[in-house]
């Protein structure tokens, strides 16, 4: 078996992440449902496998960056003999975001069949992914994380260890809970400023000069001002993430009012046709609704 690095999943996040690996000279072996997604990465030094089995045959470590658990199960043939053969003696690094219970079960299935499992979801959107500036949260055996950390280094600015599986996924959901509140507050701020005929450039100046200035604001506020809905993190992804957060809150017995509201707003944005637009498209939903003076919470 060649000691190579495999990468499966070349969507909105996977493509820039794999590009960072290729640019760093790591020559990853790629697979995607749509091979066209690999075309821009191959000239950077990557290779394309004909199928998933080819990736696992040639790679000791395989990174998964797939949209959800159903996609992982389908791609790996989980529950079949083929799955057993794929993961045996391999390290599988799950860098997407799935419900904690799903990740725990996937890890158990992989280790039961003689593989190694690392849960490593990342925080950040497509722009930080292209810059190799994602933050990774890691759970799994410390020795396995030690071995994988240098391999993921071109994609991330930090790897933060969170304990046993599924603590990294739970940490990612906690981070995204805070993210949801920040994004919603920023969109309400811009909608209010527009309604009051305030100068949005002045609003930006005040925010950038004060304690509320942060990378997320500097990324999203120009898009809100310019009404630029090209996706960095899409409404579709927002529905997925906020549904996971709301469900995880229910499982933990925690009230999650902002996350539930964000889930519902993302769903409304999708129903209005904004499914593949940036998450700030929910500002268009807010703009269609009348004033709300009271909360149901």
C-alpha positions as a Markdown table, in Angstrom:
| # | Residue | x | y | z |
|---|---|---|---|---|
| 1 | Unk | 0.0 | 0.0 | 0.0 |
| 2 | Unk | 1.4 | 3.4 | -1.0 |
| 3 | Unk | 1.7 | 5.9 | 1.8 |
| 4 | Unk | -0.5 | 8.5 | 0.1 |
| 5 | Unk | -3.2 | 11.0 | 1.1 |
| 6 | Unk | -6.7 | 10.5 | -0.3 |
| 7 | Unk | -9.4 | 13.2 | -0.5 |
| 8 | Unk | -13.0 | 12.4 | -1.2 |
| 9 | Unk | -15.6 | 15.1 | -1.8 |
| 10 | Unk | -14.9 | 18.2 | -4.0 |
| 11 | Unk | -17.9 | 20.4 | -3.2 |
| 12 | Unk | -17.9 | 24.1 | -2.1 |
| 13 | Unk | -15.5 | 23.4 | 0.7 |
| 14 | Unk | -13.7 | 20.3 | -0.5 |
| 15 | Unk | -12.4 | 21.8 | -3.7 |
| 16 | Unk | -10.5 | 24.7 | -2.1 |
| 17 | Unk | -9.3 | 22.4 | 0.7 |
| 18 | Unk | -7.9 | 19.8 | -1.7 |
| 19 | Unk | -6.3 | 22.7 | -3.7 |
| 20 | Unk | -4.4 | 23.7 | -0.7 |
| 21 | Unk | -3.0 | 20.2 | -0.3 |
| 22 | Unk | -2.0 | 20.1 | -3.9 |
| 23 | Unk | -0.3 | 23.5 | -3.8 |
| 24 | Unk | 1.7 | 22.3 | -0.7 |
| 25 | Unk | 3.1 | 19.5 | -2.9 |
| 26 | Unk | 1.2 | 16.7 | -1.2 |
| 27 | Unk | -0.1 | 15.2 | -4.4 |
| 28 | Unk | -3.5 | 14.1 | -3.0 |
| 29 | Unk | -5.4 | 11.3 | -4.7 |
| 30 | Unk | -8.9 | 12.7 | -5.3 |
| 31 | Unk | -12.4 | 11.3 | -6.0 |
| 32 | Unk | -15.6 | 13.2 | -6.5 |
| 33 | Unk | -19.0 | 12.2 | -7.8 |
| 34 | Unk | -18.6 | 14.9 | -10.4 |
| 35 | Unk | -15.0 | 14.4 | -11.8 |
| 36 | Unk | -15.2 | 17.9 | -13.4 |
| 37 | Unk | -14.8 | 19.4 | -9.9 |
| 38 | Unk | -11.2 | 18.0 | -9.9 |
| 39 | Unk | -10.2 | 19.7 | -13.2 |
| 40 | Unk | -8.8 | 22.9 | -11.6 |
| 41 | Unk | -6.9 | 20.9 | -9.0 |
| 42 | Unk | -5.1 | 18.3 | -11.2 |
| 43 | Unk | -2.7 | 20.9 | -12.7 |
| 44 | Unk | -1.6 | 21.7 | -9.2 |
| 45 | Unk | -0.2 | 18.2 | -8.7 |
| 46 | Unk | -3.2 | 16.1 | -7.6 |
| 47 | Unk | -4.4 | 12.9 | -9.2 |
| 48 | Unk | -7.9 | 11.6 | -9.8 |
| 49 | Unk | -8.9 | 8.1 | -8.9 |
| 50 | Unk | -11.4 | 6.2 | -11.0 |
| 51 | Unk | -13.4 | 5.2 | -8.0 |
| 52 | Unk | -13.5 | 5.2 | -4.2 |
| 53 | Unk | -11.9 | 1.8 | -4.0 |
| 54 | Unk | -9.0 | 3.2 | -5.9 |
| 55 | Unk | -8.5 | 5.9 | -3.3 |
| 56 | Unk | -8.5 | 3.5 | -0.4 |
| 57 | Unk | -6.3 | 1.0 | -2.2 |
| 58 | Unk | -3.5 | 3.5 | -2.7 |
| 59 | Unk | -3.9 | 5.7 | 0.4 |
| 60 | Unk | -3.1 | 5.0 | 4.1 |
| 61 | Unk | -5.0 | 8.2 | 5.1 |
| 62 | Unk | -8.3 | 9.2 | 3.5 |
| 63 | Unk | -10.0 | 12.6 | 4.2 |
| 64 | Unk | -13.8 | 12.8 | 3.8 |
| 65 | Unk | -15.4 | 16.2 | 3.0 |
| 66 | Unk | -18.9 | 15.1 | 2.1 |
| 67 | Unk | -22.1 | 17.0 | 2.6 |
| 68 | Unk | -23.9 | 14.7 | 5.1 |
| 69 | Unk | -24.1 | 11.3 | 6.6 |
| 70 | Unk | -26.2 | 9.8 | 3.8 |
| 71 | Unk | -23.6 | 10.8 | 1.3 |
| 72 | Unk | -20.8 | 9.2 | 3.4 |
| 73 | Unk | -22.8 | 6.0 | 3.8 |
| 74 | Unk | -23.4 | 5.8 | 0.1 |
| 75 | Unk | -19.9 | 6.6 | -1.0 |
| 76 | Unk | -18.3 | 4.2 | 1.5 |
| 77 | Unk | -20.9 | 1.5 | 1.0 |
| 78 | Unk | -21.4 | 1.5 | 4.8 |
| 79 | Unk | -23.2 | -1.7 | 6.0 |
| 80 | Unk | -21.7 | -3.8 | 3.2 |
| 81 | Unk | -18.7 | -6.1 | 2.9 |
| 82 | Unk | -17.2 | -3.5 | 0.6 |
| 83 | Unk | -17.1 | -1.0 | 3.5 |
| 84 | Unk | -15.2 | -3.5 | 5.7 |
| 85 | Unk | -12.6 | -3.9 | 3.0 |
| 86 | Unk | -12.2 | -0.2 | 2.4 |
| 87 | Unk | -11.5 | 1.0 | 5.9 |
| 88 | Unk | -9.5 | -1.9 | 7.3 |
| 89 | Unk | -5.9 | -0.7 | 8.2 |
| 90 | Unk | -6.8 | 2.8 | 7.0 |
| 91 | Unk | -7.2 | 6.1 | 8.8 |
| 92 | Unk | -10.4 | 7.9 | 7.9 |
| 93 | Unk | -10.5 | 11.6 | 8.7 |
| 94 | Unk | -14.1 | 12.9 | 8.7 |
| 95 | Unk | -13.8 | 16.7 | 8.1 |
| 96 | Unk | -17.4 | 17.5 | 7.3 |
| 97 | Unk | -20.1 | 18.2 | 9.9 |
| 98 | Unk | -22.7 | 15.6 | 10.8 |
| 99 | Unk | -24.8 | 15.0 | 13.9 |
| 100 | Unk | -22.7 | 13.9 | 16.9 |
| 101 | Unk | -24.6 | 10.5 | 17.1 |
| 102 | Unk | -23.8 | 9.9 | 13.4 |
| 103 | Unk | -20.1 | 10.6 | 13.9 |
| 104 | Unk | -19.9 | 8.4 | 16.9 |
| 105 | Unk | -21.6 | 5.5 | 15.0 |
| 106 | Unk | -19.3 | 5.9 | 12.0 |
| 107 | Unk | -16.2 | 5.9 | 14.2 |
| 108 | Unk | -17.4 | 2.7 | 15.9 |
| 109 | Unk | -18.0 | 1.0 | 12.6 |
| 110 | Unk | -14.6 | 1.9 | 11.3 |
| 111 | Unk | -12.7 | 0.9 | 14.4 |
| 112 | Unk | -14.6 | -2.3 | 14.7 |
| 113 | Unk | -13.4 | -3.3 | 11.2 |
| 114 | Unk | -9.8 | -2.6 | 12.0 |
| 115 | Unk | -9.6 | 1.0 | 10.8 |
| 116 | Unk | -8.7 | 4.2 | 12.6 |
| 117 | Unk | -11.1 | 7.2 | 12.9 |
| 118 | Unk | -10.5 | 10.8 | 13.4 |
| 119 | Unk | -13.4 | 13.3 | 13.7 |
| 120 | Unk | -12.1 | 16.7 | 12.5 |
| 121 | Unk | -14.8 | 19.2 | 11.5 |
| 122 | Unk | -13.6 | 22.6 | 10.4 |
| 123 | Unk | -14.8 | 26.1 | 11.1 |
| 124 | Unk | -14.8 | 28.6 | 8.3 |
| 125 | Unk | -16.3 | 29.2 | 4.8 |
| 126 | Unk | -15.0 | 28.8 | 1.3 |
| 127 | Unk | -12.8 | 31.9 | 1.5 |
| 128 | Unk | -10.7 | 30.8 | 4.5 |
| 129 | Unk | -10.7 | 27.3 | 3.0 |
| 130 | Unk | -9.0 | 28.7 | -0.1 |
| 131 | Unk | -6.4 | 30.5 | 2.1 |
| 132 | Unk | -5.7 | 27.4 | 4.2 |
| 133 | Unk | -7.0 | 29.3 | 7.2 |
| 134 | Unk | -9.7 | 26.9 | 8.5 |
| 135 | Unk | -9.8 | 26.0 | 12.2 |
| 136 | Unk | -10.0 | 22.2 | 12.7 |
| 137 | Unk | -11.4 | 20.6 | 15.8 |
| 138 | Unk | -10.1 | 17.0 | 16.4 |
| 139 | Unk | -11.3 | 14.0 | 18.3 |
| 140 | Unk | -9.9 | 10.5 | 18.3 |
| 141 | Unk | -6.9 | 8.6 | 19.6 |
| 142 | Unk | -4.1 | 11.2 | 20.3 |
| 143 | Unk | -1.5 | 9.1 | 18.4 |
| 144 | Unk | -3.7 | 9.0 | 15.3 |
| 145 | Unk | -4.2 | 12.8 | 15.5 |
| 146 | Unk | -0.4 | 13.2 | 15.9 |
| 147 | Unk | 0.1 | 11.3 | 12.6 |
| 148 | Unk | -2.6 | 13.2 | 10.7 |
| 149 | Unk | -1.9 | 16.7 | 11.9 |
| 150 | Unk | 1.0 | 17.4 | 9.5 |
| 151 | Unk | -1.0 | 16.1 | 6.6 |
| 152 | Unk | -3.9 | 18.6 | 7.2 |
| 153 | Unk | -1.6 | 21.5 | 8.0 |
| 154 | Unk | -1.9 | 23.1 | 4.5 |
| 155 | Unk | -5.6 | 23.4 | 4.9 |
| 156 | Unk | -5.9 | 24.8 | 8.5 |
| 157 | Unk | -4.4 | 27.5 | 10.7 |
| 158 | Unk | -4.9 | 25.4 | 13.8 |
| 159 | Unk | -5.9 | 21.9 | 15.0 |
| 160 | Unk | -7.6 | 22.1 | 18.4 |
| 161 | Unk | -8.1 | 18.8 | 20.3 |
| 162 | Unk | -11.4 | 18.3 | 21.9 |
| 163 | Unk | -11.3 | 14.9 | 23.5 |
| 164 | Unk | -13.1 | 11.7 | 22.5 |
| 165 | Unk | -15.5 | 11.3 | 19.6 |
| 166 | Unk | -18.0 | 13.1 | 19.2 |
| 167 | Unk | -16.6 | 16.1 | 21.2 |
| 168 | Unk | -15.1 | 17.7 | 18.1 |
| 169 | Unk | -18.5 | 17.7 | 16.4 |
| 170 | Unk | -20.3 | 19.0 | 19.5 |
| 171 | Unk | -17.6 | 21.8 | 19.6 |
| 172 | Unk | -18.3 | 22.6 | 16.0 |
| 173 | Unk | -22.0 | 22.9 | 16.7 |
| 174 | Unk | -21.3 | 25.2 | 19.7 |
| 175 | Unk | -19.1 | 27.4 | 17.5 |
| 176 | Unk | -21.8 | 27.5 | 14.8 |
| 177 | Unk | -24.4 | 28.5 | 17.4 |
| 178 | Unk | -22.3 | 31.6 | 18.1 |
| 179 | Unk | -21.9 | 32.2 | 14.4 |
| 180 | Unk | -25.6 | 32.1 | 13.8 |
| 181 | Unk | -26.2 | 34.8 | 16.4 |
| 182 | Unk | -23.5 | 37.0 | 14.9 |
| 183 | Unk | -24.9 | 36.7 | 11.4 |
| 184 | Unk | -28.5 | 37.3 | 12.4 |
| 185 | Unk | -27.5 | 40.4 | 14.4 |
| 186 | Unk | -25.5 | 41.8 | 11.5 |
| 187 | Unk | -28.4 | 41.3 | 9.1 |
| 188 | Unk | -30.9 | 42.9 | 11.5 |
| 189 | Unk | -28.5 | 45.8 | 11.9 |
| 190 | Unk | -28.2 | 46.4 | 8.1 |
| 191 | Unk | -32.0 | 46.1 | 7.6 |
| 192 | Unk | -32.6 | 48.6 | 10.3 |
| 193 | Unk | -30.0 | 51.0 | 8.9 |
| 194 | Unk | -31.6 | 50.8 | 5.5 |
| 195 | Unk | -35.1 | 51.4 | 6.9 |
| 196 | Unk | -33.8 | 54.5 | 8.6 |
| 197 | Unk | -32.0 | 55.7 | 5.5 |
| 198 | Unk | -28.6 | 55.6 | 7.3 |
| 199 | Unk | -25.5 | 55.6 | 5.2 |
| 200 | Unk | -24.3 | 52.0 | 5.2 |
| 201 | Unk | -20.7 | 53.0 | 4.6 |
| 202 | Unk | -20.8 | 55.0 | 7.8 |
| 203 | Unk | -22.3 | 52.0 | 9.6 |
| 204 | Unk | -19.4 | 49.9 | 8.3 |
| 205 | Unk | -17.0 | 52.5 | 9.6 |
| 206 | Unk | -18.5 | 52.6 | 13.1 |
| 207 | Unk | -18.5 | 48.8 | 13.3 |
| 208 | Unk | -14.9 | 48.4 | 12.0 |
| 209 | Unk | -13.7 | 51.1 | 14.5 |
| 210 | Unk | -15.3 | 49.5 | 17.6 |
| 211 | Unk | -15.2 | 46.4 | 19.7 |
| 212 | Unk | -17.6 | 44.5 | 17.4 |
| 213 | Unk | -15.2 | 44.4 | 14.5 |
| 214 | Unk | -14.3 | 40.8 | 13.6 |
| 215 | Unk | -13.4 | 38.7 | 10.6 |
| 216 | Unk | -16.9 | 37.5 | 10.1 |
| 217 | Unk | -18.3 | 41.1 | 10.0 |
| 218 | Unk | -15.6 | 42.2 | 7.6 |
| 219 | Unk | -16.5 | 39.3 | 5.3 |
| 220 | Unk | -20.3 | 39.5 | 5.4 |
| 221 | Unk | -21.0 | 43.3 | 5.8 |
| 222 | Unk | -19.6 | 44.2 | 2.4 |
| 223 | Unk | -21.8 | 41.5 | 0.8 |
| 224 | Unk | -24.9 | 42.8 | 2.7 |
| 225 | Unk | -24.2 | 46.4 | 1.6 |
| 226 | Unk | -23.6 | 45.3 | -2.1 |
| 227 | Unk | -26.4 | 42.7 | -2.0 |
| 228 | Unk | -23.9 | 40.2 | -3.2 |
| 229 | Unk | -25.3 | 36.7 | -2.7 |
| 230 | Unk | -22.6 | 34.6 | -4.3 |
| 231 | Unk | -22.1 | 31.8 | -1.8 |
| 232 | Unk | -19.3 | 31.6 | 0.7 |
| 233 | Unk | -21.6 | 29.5 | 3.0 |
| 234 | Unk | -24.9 | 28.7 | 1.4 |
| 235 | Unk | -28.5 | 28.8 | 2.6 |
| 236 | Unk | -28.5 | 25.0 | 1.9 |
| 237 | Unk | -25.6 | 24.6 | 4.3 |
| 238 | Unk | -27.3 | 26.9 | 6.8 |
| 239 | Unk | -30.4 | 24.7 | 7.0 |
| 240 | Unk | -28.3 | 21.6 | 7.5 |
| 241 | Unk | -26.1 | 23.2 | 10.2 |
| 242 | Unk | -28.9 | 24.9 | 12.1 |
| 243 | Unk | -31.1 | 21.8 | 12.1 |
| 244 | Unk | -28.2 | 19.8 | 13.5 |
| 245 | Unk | -27.7 | 22.5 | 16.2 |
| 246 | Unk | -31.4 | 22.6 | 17.2 |
| 247 | Unk | -31.6 | 18.8 | 17.3 |
| 248 | Unk | -28.4 | 18.6 | 19.4 |
| 249 | Unk | -29.8 | 21.2 | 21.8 |
| 250 | Unk | -32.9 | 19.1 | 22.2 |
| 251 | Unk | -30.7 | 16.0 | 22.9 |
| 252 | Unk | -28.7 | 18.0 | 25.5 |
| 253 | Unk | -31.9 | 19.5 | 27.1 |
| 254 | Unk | -30.8 | 23.0 | 26.1 |
| 255 | Unk | -33.0 | 25.8 | 24.8 |
| 256 | Unk | -31.7 | 27.1 | 21.5 |
| 257 | Unk | -34.0 | 30.0 | 20.4 |
| 258 | Unk | -31.7 | 31.8 | 18.1 |
| 259 | Unk | -30.6 | 28.6 | 16.3 |
| 260 | Unk | -34.2 | 27.5 | 15.9 |
| 261 | Unk | -35.1 | 31.0 | 14.4 |
| 262 | Unk | -32.1 | 30.8 | 12.1 |
| 263 | Unk | -33.1 | 27.3 | 10.9 |
| 264 | Unk | -36.6 | 28.6 | 10.2 |
| 265 | Unk | -35.3 | 31.7 | 8.3 |
| 266 | Unk | -32.9 | 29.6 | 6.2 |
| 267 | Unk | -35.8 | 27.3 | 5.4 |
| 268 | Unk | -37.9 | 30.3 | 4.4 |
| 269 | Unk | -35.1 | 31.6 | 2.2 |
| 270 | Unk | -34.8 | 28.2 | 0.5 |
| 271 | Unk | -38.6 | 28.1 | -0.2 |
| 272 | Unk | -38.2 | 31.6 | -1.8 |
| 273 | Unk | -35.7 | 30.2 | -4.2 |
| 274 | Unk | -32.4 | 31.3 | -2.5 |
| 275 | Unk | -31.2 | 27.7 | -1.7 |
| 276 | Unk | -27.8 | 28.1 | -3.3 |
| 277 | Unk | -27.2 | 31.7 | -2.4 |
| 278 | Unk | -25.0 | 32.9 | 0.5 |
| 279 | Unk | -26.4 | 32.7 | 4.0 |
| 280 | Unk | -27.0 | 36.4 | 4.0 |
| 281 | Unk | -29.9 | 35.8 | 1.7 |
| 282 | Unk | -32.0 | 35.5 | 4.8 |
| 283 | Unk | -31.8 | 39.3 | 4.9 |
| 284 | Unk | -34.2 | 39.2 | 2.0 |
| 285 | Unk | -36.6 | 37.1 | 4.1 |
| 286 | Unk | -36.4 | 39.6 | 6.9 |
| 287 | Unk | -37.1 | 42.5 | 4.5 |
| 288 | Unk | -40.4 | 40.9 | 3.5 |
| 289 | Unk | -41.7 | 40.6 | 7.0 |
| 290 | Unk | -43.4 | 43.2 | 9.1 |
| 291 | Unk | -42.2 | 44.5 | 12.5 |
| 292 | Unk | -42.2 | 42.1 | 15.4 |
| 293 | Unk | -42.6 | 43.7 | 18.8 |
| 294 | Unk | -42.8 | 40.6 | 21.0 |
| 295 | Unk | -41.1 | 37.2 | 21.1 |
| 296 | Unk | -42.7 | 33.8 | 21.5 |
| 297 | Unk | -39.8 | 32.7 | 23.6 |
